[in-house]
Amino acid sequence: MKKMNIGVSLFFIALACYVLFAARSFPGEIDHVPGPGYFPIILSAILILLSVLLIASSRHVSEASLGIFARQNRIVFVAGGLTVTYLALLYVFGFLIATPLYLIAILRFFSMTRWRSLLLTAALTTAASYAVFTTVLEVQLPSGLL
């Protein structure tokens, strides 16, 4: 487990360094307002910090072997698969259709069993996200191919 933590940390440190390098080409500040380069730089710095903390905390982890396809990792693979599926659906159907479907699937997987709560959560989260991104942040969300 210790080697896996260190390997994952080094991968994410390298990824964050790449994003930092790529974000240098974005405008950093526009009229005293943070530009598009601001957010990736902040996230990369946080990712590097968390990766260093994972390396530091790995000193106290035993070397117990846990295979990548162990039963305990099932949740990660299913959630990752649902997220990749969401990205494909987002491209095809757009934000307003793909997002509630994704939320229903992921909440159902994580044991939300009451359908009324499930549908209400998916609808309200989608509506709130759509409102914030389109009106406050003025971001164009994917409309899909259909």
C-alpha positions as CSV (number, residue, x, y, z in Angstrom):
1,M,0.0,0.0,0.0
2,K,2.9,2.3,0.8
3,K,4.4,1.9,-2.7
4,M,1.0,2.5,-4.3
5,N,0.4,5.7,-2.3
6,I,3.8,7.0,-3.3
7,G,3.3,6.0,-7.0
8,V,-0.1,7.7,-7.1
9,S,1.3,10.8,-5.4
10,L,4.1,11.1,-7.9
11,F,1.7,10.7,-10.8
12,F,-0.5,13.5,-9.5
13,I,2.5,15.7,-8.8
14,A,3.6,15.2,-12.4
15,L,0.1,15.9,-13.6
16,A,-0.2,19.1,-11.5
17,C,3.2,20.3,-12.8
18,Y,2.1,19.8,-16.4
19,V,-1.1,21.8,-15.7
20,L,0.9,24.5,-14.0
21,F,3.2,24.7,-17.1
22,A,0.2,24.7,-19.5
23,A,-1.7,27.3,-17.4
24,R,1.2,29.8,-17.8
25,S,0.0,30.5,-21.3
26,F,-3.5,31.6,-20.0
27,P,-4.1,35.2,-19.0
28,G,-3.5,35.4,-15.3
29,E,-5.4,38.6,-14.5
30,I,-7.8,40.7,-16.6
31,D,-8.7,44.1,-15.3
32,H,-7.7,43.2,-11.7
33,V,-10.0,40.1,-11.9
34,P,-8.5,36.6,-11.9
35,G,-8.4,35.2,-15.4
36,P,-8.7,31.7,-16.8
37,G,-5.2,30.8,-15.6
38,Y,-6.1,31.4,-12.0
39,F,-8.3,28.3,-11.3
40,P,-5.9,25.6,-12.8
41,I,-3.0,27.1,-10.9
42,I,-4.9,27.0,-7.6
43,L,-6.1,23.5,-8.2
44,S,-2.6,22.3,-9.2
45,A,-1.1,23.8,-6.1
46,I,-3.7,22.1,-3.9
47,L,-3.1,18.8,-5.8
48,I,0.6,19.0,-5.2
49,L,0.1,19.8,-1.5
50,L,-2.3,16.9,-1.1
51,S,0.1,14.5,-2.9
52,V,3.0,15.6,-0.6
53,L,0.7,15.0,2.4
54,L,-0.1,11.5,1.1
55,I,3.6,10.7,0.7
56,A,4.3,12.0,4.2
57,S,1.4,10.0,5.7
58,S,2.5,6.8,3.9
59,R,5.4,6.4,6.3
60,H,3.0,5.0,8.8
61,V,1.1,2.7,6.4
62,S,1.9,-1.0,6.5
63,E,3.1,-2.8,3.4
64,A,0.0,-5.0,3.3
65,S,-0.7,-6.0,-0.3
66,L,-3.9,-4.9,-1.8
67,G,-4.4,-5.7,-5.4
68,I,-5.8,-3.1,-7.8
69,F,-8.7,-5.4,-8.6
70,A,-9.5,-6.2,-5.0
71,R,-13.1,-6.2,-3.9
72,Q,-12.5,-3.1,-1.8
73,N,-11.8,-1.1,-4.9
74,R,-15.1,-1.9,-6.6
75,I,-16.7,1.3,-5.5
76,V,-13.9,3.3,-7.1
77,F,-14.2,1.5,-10.4
78,V,-18.0,1.7,-10.6
79,A,-18.0,5.5,-9.7
80,G,-15.2,6.0,-12.3
81,G,-17.2,4.1,-14.9
82,L,-20.4,6.1,-14.2
83,T,-18.4,9.3,-14.5
84,V,-16.9,8.3,-17.9
85,T,-20.3,7.3,-19.1
86,Y,-21.6,10.7,-17.9
87,L,-19.0,12.5,-20.0
88,A,-20.0,10.6,-23.1
89,L,-23.7,11.3,-22.4
90,L,-22.9,14.9,-21.8
91,Y,-21.4,15.2,-25.3
92,V,-24.4,13.4,-26.9
93,F,-27.4,14.6,-24.8
94,G,-26.1,17.8,-23.2
95,F,-26.0,19.0,-19.6
96,L,-29.8,19.2,-18.9
97,I,-30.4,15.5,-19.8
98,A,-27.1,13.8,-18.9
99,T,-26.6,15.5,-15.5
100,P,-29.8,14.2,-13.8
101,L,-29.3,10.8,-15.3
102,Y,-25.7,10.7,-13.8
103,L,-26.9,12.0,-10.4
104,I,-29.7,9.4,-10.3
105,A,-27.2,6.6,-11.2
106,I,-24.5,7.7,-8.7
107,L,-26.9,8.4,-5.9
108,R,-28.6,5.1,-6.4
109,F,-25.3,3.3,-6.4
110,F,-24.4,4.9,-3.1
111,S,-27.6,3.5,-1.6
112,M,-30.1,6.4,-1.8
113,T,-33.2,4.2,-2.0
114,R,-36.1,6.6,-1.7
115,W,-37.0,7.5,-5.3
116,R,-38.8,10.7,-4.4
117,S,-35.6,12.0,-2.6
118,L,-33.5,10.7,-5.4
119,L,-35.4,12.5,-8.2
120,L,-35.8,15.7,-6.2
121,T,-32.0,15.8,-5.4
122,A,-31.1,15.2,-9.1
123,A,-33.6,17.8,-10.3
124,L,-32.7,20.5,-7.8
125,T,-28.9,19.9,-8.2
126,T,-29.2,20.1,-12.0
127,A,-31.3,23.2,-11.8
128,A,-29.0,25.0,-9.3
129,S,-25.9,24.1,-11.3
130,Y,-27.4,25.2,-14.5
131,A,-28.5,28.5,-13.0
132,V,-25.2,29.2,-11.4
133,F,-23.1,28.4,-14.5
134,T,-25.3,30.1,-17.1
135,T,-26.4,33.3,-15.2
136,V,-23.8,34.0,-12.5
137,L,-20.6,32.6,-14.2
138,E,-21.9,33.1,-17.8
139,V,-20.6,29.7,-18.9
140,Q,-22.1,27.9,-21.9
141,L,-22.9,24.4,-20.9
142,P,-22.9,21.5,-23.4
143,S,-26.2,21.3,-25.3
144,G,-25.5,17.9,-26.9
145,L,-25.7,16.7,-30.5
146,L,-29.4,15.8,-30.3
